[in-house]
């Protein structure tokens, strides 16, 4: 029986790729958006390209809401893949590990303008992942990443109402530059990142070199105008490739419950504010009132169902608690808008009482304590050598960071107890903000060759610990003797608005409750001359220019008060550093002599360090930093380095050692590794028949350099004995200029 013949081989079929490409021109720079090709199972996916930097953003939501939570579970993660920059990770396993500080800060930057736009009662998990696929050295990744995240949300089925976009604004030679390259940012006095919707600004993150408030406002408006094409392209992509949005009914507080909480609570919230100005006493009283209200509602009988069986309570505990929180928020805001009185009794533009100290701790290099009301931060400054800089392994072109600020927020600072698990994203973000605020006044390494680490310990918190960290850090820097160009202070501003009337109140020095129940957290840090850092987070659909101007004006007034208090404690950086800080001496050598200083395999420089008890750091340009903790080690090392790298000078008299004699003269080592020839005719004032009649190996003699030619050094002992000038010495030496018996080799003996 014949076997069936095999079926003919089927050829492969091409997969249809529904790829959509759009472009947007932003101030002469082209953004390219593509969707449909990559990550097809994500809720929404898009790649955005600027220059040769490419990011992939995906946005996906869970099918069902998470039960039992009272917050929106949004997560944003930037994944830095080092292949994007053509690099292999430096870790042992050669793969990416925990996110870098830059990745965490960028993730927070993306989260902040997106979060306020989601429906208030949306409780589905939403995950946004931005992956760096390619990264050039010119274009920063944060701006395309933020815009890509918004576009992915717009393309998805997630209830996200309108597009968000972002740009960076630099200030180069007095003019604004939108989305500047890394080379342009190197000369910019402003690094402003602004995000918003088509009609309003939502988020600001800024570092500056003492820029005035009016320039900042103009930069914000310029940036918002420049980002408009990015909104248009997101609408186009939504129309071409977007998924239908989920139907999500917004939760509405039952009117009966609203009336019940008002009837039960009455004026007791106002009474608590009038009589409890201390944070914990006020919180305890409000918690007691909330528990009483919830207990009251739990005792209310449930209505019977139609068939006579017991029915569920009319309102859930979650609804009951939410009703109390809504009333509390309303009363706090009404007191501020109607009476100009805040929860702790202050006026809107009043800052809390201040206390500052320096030099609190022994042995540390510098310390400063700053307290504003119940917010207290102590910062410790540590100075180190430049080889203690932080080494970075990110997509950015920077390799090291000399100035570091770290912020710690332990649970006891708010009277809580929970496990310590390392710094959280919030702590990293607050530390970076204070670092940005101070970076503008840190002296350059050319004049202050130290690595600087600040650690801010939040000891008590009731709002604005990040700005208190700026103030405490300034105090610790001055206590450590760091010659900062100007003291820096920071203040947090808040906002309360009323929709139907348009009324608003700008609050100076907000505390925890005002941050939670208000509409804005607007942090401003700077010197007396101008702003060095600015960060804004809002819970509204945006802010007007009038509100921004008023907030900046009030922040400047408060900043001047803080600076007055701080400089009363320590008017200027100390003249002397701590005796426990390293003393760094700087000198320069010829870059061609670096190899000689280091020696084969580092042998020479290690011997110098061991002998003098110092650390020596050599830069590529020939700058040498010598760090010594005590004693005369730095001066000894300096003398040895200068001797080792010195070159002979014409006409200079040296004390040298005879290293070899010949029939025609003696070779004298005048510098380490440098010797020259004293011809027999130049050994003495009288005629010399035998060299050994005048000098022997090991003798110390004074000689003058009379000629340097072709790397050879010619010396004269007679010139020193006769007291001749260089001109006279050269005239009496027939070998000068290449005649006679020649010269010794400079830079090494035979």
Secondary structure, 3 states (H helix, E strand, C coil): CCCCCCCCCCCCCCCCCCCEEEEEEECCEEEEEEECCCCCCCCEEEEEEECCEEEEEEEEEEEEECCCCCCCCEEEEEECCHHHHCCCCCCCCCCCCCCCHHHHHHHHHHHHHHHCCECCCCCEEEEEEEEEEECCCCCCHHHHHHHHHHHHHHHCCCCECCCCEEEEEEEECCEEEECCCHHHHCCCCEEEEEEECCCCEEEEEEEEEEECHHHHHHHHHHHHHHCHHHHHHHHHHHHHHCCCCCCCCCCCCCHHHHHHHHHHHCCHHHHHHHHCCCHHHHHHHHHHHHHHHHHHHHCCCCCECCCCCECCCCCCHHHHHHHHHHHHHHHHHHHHHHHCCCCCCCCCCCCCCEEEEECCCCCCCEEEEEEECCEEEEEEEEEECHHHCEECCCCCCCCEECEEEEEEECHHHHCCCCCCCCCCHHHHHHHHHHHHHHHCCCCCCCCCCCEEEEEEEEEECCCCHHHHHHHHHHHHHHHCCCCCCCCCEEEEEEEEECCCCCCEEEEECCCHHHHHHCCEEEEEEECCCCEEEEEEEECCCCECHHHHHHHHHHHHHHHHHHHHHHHHHCCCCCCCCCCCCCEEEEEECCHHHHHHHHCHHHHHHHHHHHHHCCEEEECCCCEEEEEECCCCHHHHHHHHHHHHHCCCCCCCEEEEEEEEEECCEEEEEEECCEEEEEEHHHCCCCCCCCHHHCCCCCCEEEEEEEEEECCEEEEECHHHHHCCCHHHHHHHCCCCCCCCCCCEECCCCC
